[in-house]
Amino acid sequence: MSEKIWVVYTIIDKPGYDKSFWVRIGRAFVNRDGSFNLNLDALPINGKLHLREEVPRWAGKGREDEPEEQSLAS
């Protein structure tokens, strides 16, 4: 049985943009006792983290609740 893997996002609101930017910054794993281990590749500057169950890219097609990852590069 495979364990659920969670994705860690930070959600950024930028002036002049209608949508929020969902930036994937790491992964989380559930321990046997129900607690989480978070492996972050970056730190959120706003101090906010959002966990969402990982959905394989092929399974996420057409899902309305899957966030669109947007690049911050202009």
PLY file of the C-alpha trace (Angstrom):
ply
format ascii 1.0
element vertex 74
property float x
property float y
property float z
element edge 73
property int vertex1
property int vertex2
end_header
0.00 0.00 0.00
1.46 3.35 -0.98
1.26 6.26 1.41
-0.29 9.55 0.40
2.14 12.24 -0.60
1.22 15.86 -0.06
2.42 18.89 -1.97
3.40 22.07 -0.13
2.44 25.35 -1.78
2.65 28.97 -0.83
-0.07 31.17 -2.33
1.05 34.62 -3.39
-1.15 37.59 -4.27
0.59 40.12 -6.48
-0.66 43.64 -7.21
-2.03 43.99 -10.73
-2.95 40.30 -11.12
-6.46 38.91 -10.81
-5.33 35.39 -9.85
-3.19 34.18 -6.99
0.06 32.40 -7.78
0.37 28.85 -6.39
4.08 28.18 -5.97
5.08 24.59 -5.22
7.81 24.72 -2.59
8.05 21.16 -1.30
6.45 17.85 -0.32
5.05 16.41 2.88
4.78 12.85 4.11
2.47 11.46 6.79
4.09 9.61 9.69
2.57 6.55 11.34
1.25 8.70 14.19
-0.55 11.07 11.77
1.99 13.90 12.01
3.69 15.33 8.92
7.30 15.69 7.79
7.72 18.64 5.44
10.61 18.79 2.99
10.82 22.36 1.74
12.87 23.49 -1.25
12.12 27.15 -0.50
10.69 29.24 2.32
7.51 31.28 1.88
8.11 35.00 2.31
4.54 35.45 3.56
4.92 32.71 6.20
1.95 30.74 4.84
1.96 27.10 3.75
-0.82 25.19 2.01
-0.91 21.37 1.91
-2.77 19.52 -0.81
-2.81 15.83 -1.61
-0.60 15.10 -4.60
-2.50 14.11 -7.72
-0.52 12.49 -10.55
-0.32 14.84 -13.54
-2.14 12.36 -15.78
-4.99 12.06 -13.24
-5.35 15.80 -12.71
-6.49 16.60 -16.23
-9.88 18.22 -16.09
-10.02 18.50 -12.29
-11.43 21.81 -11.16
-9.91 21.61 -7.65
-6.32 21.12 -8.85
-4.40 24.41 -8.64
-2.68 25.74 -11.71
0.99 26.30 -11.01
2.00 29.65 -12.38
5.49 30.95 -12.87
6.55 34.16 -11.18
8.96 34.93 -14.02
7.90 37.97 -16.00
0 1
1 2
2 3
3 4
4 5
5 6
6 7
7 8
8 9
9 10
10 11
11 12
12 13
13 14
14 15
15 16
16 17
17 18
18 19
19 20
20 21
21 22
22 23
23 24
24 25
25 26
26 27
27 28
28 29
29 30
30 31
31 32
32 33
33 34
34 35
35 36
36 37
37 38
38 39
39 40
40 41
41 42
42 43
43 44
44 45
45 46
46 47
47 48
48 49
49 50
50 51
51 52
52 53
53 54
54 55
55 56
56 57
57 58
58 59
59 60
60 61
61 62
62 63
63 64
64 65
65 66
66 67
67 68
68 69
69 70
70 71
71 72
72 73
